[in-house]
Amino acid sequence: MADSRPVRERALGVLVRVARDGAHAAPLVDARGRDLPPRDRDFLRALVKKTLRGALRLDHVLSRHLRQAPESLDPAVLAALRLGAAQLLLMDRVPPHAAVGETVAAVRSFAPKAAGLVNAVLRRVAEKESRPGAVVLPEGADPVRRLALETSHPEWLVARWVVAFGEEAARMALAADEEDAPIDLLADPRAGTPEEIVRHLAADGIEAVRSPWAPLALTVTAGNGASSSLVASGAVAVVDVAAQAMVELVPATDVVADLAAAPGGKTRTLLATGRARRVVALERTASRAFRLAANLAAAGRRSEALVVRADAGRAPLPPGRFASILLDVPCSGTGTLRKNPEIRLRLKPEDLAGFAETQRRLLAAALDLVAPGGTLVYVTCSLEREENEDVVDALLGERPGFSRVVPEAAGLPAPLAAAVSPAGLVRVLPGATHDGFSAVVLRRESLR
């Protein structure tokens, strides 16, 4: 039975789940928009993204019209205020009367007693604030705080990035997080050459160009790439160029172990680029392992991959047998804030230590699997030192016989080669590709 709830009520439902349950927004938006016509589905997505991306700045503006701190409000009430303010201040085509009236109607399903408060506050915002809502700070306030509010990022994270990357690079990365990333596709040779696939996409009303980051990467410049008949059939996959670029760091070999494989973009890229003839793909969650196998089957590559449901930290694989391993570990996701804006609202500096502990455990187990002379590519979608250099250095200090390798520029796409530091760290900030990521290549000494 179709869901008859208005779009704003659906959007508020997503925001409440994100706030109360720690849910991820994107899959909820997909689920709650499935029965909507395309225009309403796009509006639902825009409502949630604008609200989550702008939440910290919106709170700053809302605080001028509240008698209490925004963070002290019930999550549903705060979510409704942010949703209404996002429409008033960040979305040009929404009439103010609709932004206020329909948001008030939506909040009645979640916190009916708060409808009056939401109505009063949003009316004051509509009357007194200009788009996109002024950042007002005391004279002499820390410029990092202003930058954090202007870009709606946590102040602690902005301060870290300014120190780590320099103010100009940090500003560019923060600005990139405010924009929608285009869709990238993996031009699997079984569907044709990249040029043939571009022509097929054009017949579906989709424009795409080749990306300089990876040999089979296409970036959609117009139209909905995910709606292509090639994507629907599984012949072509949606795989971010950052993920495809990571695979370029993996030495080509007969069998590659992909130790945290789901949703499968890197496994598919390893096979499509010929960097692996076969892949042993591990995924610890049953549902994700099933989807990975199904996606490979749709691509006609199921026989080329052994999908194993297992935790990479306890992989049921023979030690010392793999010449090439890809380990893309769970992380804080600070390189993916444009796609996952809710991370900005929940990540705390102290959380990084917990991620690093898990990463050290997984990397230690993965090193046991590397054959003499073999290579392991350690990857995160985090930009934080604690999850990258520090994890690798801690393990190298405990594992004689392993060392960092500086990838050779001659074998890499030009922008990826430019991202390799003299110490061998690969770090790409958001905006250069669509996600930011970090990687280190490790090698085990050969037997003498």
Steps between C-alpha positions, in 0.01 A plus 500: 500500500637842402612736777262798496702722735605842365861543392595726792365249749709228337805726512443573868465128565844444348653782704349368823639151433842649431490699824346243734629170363829594336361384165658584164293740295559379143343154527204641693441763231515230233250283687256780582515649152459181302126546433524872422503653151851618397439868580381425854779248550756765407332748737516246785869446436567875485310566824703243693837593349455876543386455859783269602772690314388832643405380848780665698456835328122472528535440875705820524221693328220329693668582830415867439129412510495246784503539876709187544799346325393306188683187616283488814181452297331166435664348187174506304442867583854600408478299180178679404651842571805415291279366220290816491802730525677312221205567269486867598872572483663242273239406239412782261190350339299419814234762584531615864134423578550139383829465688335608825150358467586157366792453739268581792252246364779240475619546859153419634564135413811488720458763774148647483543722806794673330306621195445844653868547581608388154248731337607802705874449453479435125282809452762710676772349282296576187446862610840589640767290325647543154628209292701298593491633856774724634787366708527745789795461739649724768774734379837326513349151485720217375496500116485120509166527678368729227622265227339206679163676518517636145560149366290323766777266618603415857746757629741236626517339154554832321784584739665164428472539123638854502808377690539179297435627148537877517218754500451516121482122451276465805262766365481321165422168667236659726340673201493172305308338784217748438442384142337190356753261349432383146446130440799299382480178302734208444515435125527122521661373175234230476252779425728657237781751483462823701419683177231246407350523849495881478303471174258251658448736794432785259221292346346487852525879530811490721822688433828366638871569459809297580663574836879549524508315831457142375504330159139377502343788694222709345347805669139587421467867408130511410204271559446230761778246455339255738196480272697371202395167355864391524504567874159341553619180329820487704723526193635834625543579869477819703848521659648825629820608326674504839431127542618433145816702563580293812506189285772655284732464800453120506769310307353283225511133590311179445300505826428803718344480846249783557455476875213745553330471166137613527328666328735363236615796293867427555458126438326580172771752408780252573342255255395753237845661480674164489701569814367166625391190314315387812408674825443350843245746641427506874192659656392436857130595462280235339268742319788699355685185396184382322461833317867492402460153348179604324664809351791294371257250349310779322832618356585151377796484737371271774736218398798735533448572870481286811270687740567398859287612793766569762651770718831619353645486850439123512523417132483124427780534246845336487772719653783626284336403171377820333728704278252788488250615762260796512381602847248785504423528870198640687577858600362834614409593140630857515577478129134429420320788672342625178322164457452426869440841663360344817858409597557870574237489773609186681878460464708610799880530526510222757333262253816484288679284758226236476522488122879476520478204738279310257726596209812374677328168568398459137836607362686263735286208378544604136878516529497134602357412159764676288737271314876569504561775245127578502318832530215629716314823418348655813218744423258716697243763402630701796736797481613470862856411595389275787327266256772497237866577563478425872331163447754394239802625698384318814476169311830548317666550836374156605554317170858480377512397138229745389562851366322785327533524124485822302281419197675572171346799325556347157246228567223725632246743351647850514280651775548194720877513450496865605328404826786271615720655769877435518428272797255293295176629649225549244245758611228650282271770638132543414462706186798346324293188460150480641598317818820558691715201592839395632714199412834341585672219309689244711733225381634188666863411446573208268648181636874474451 
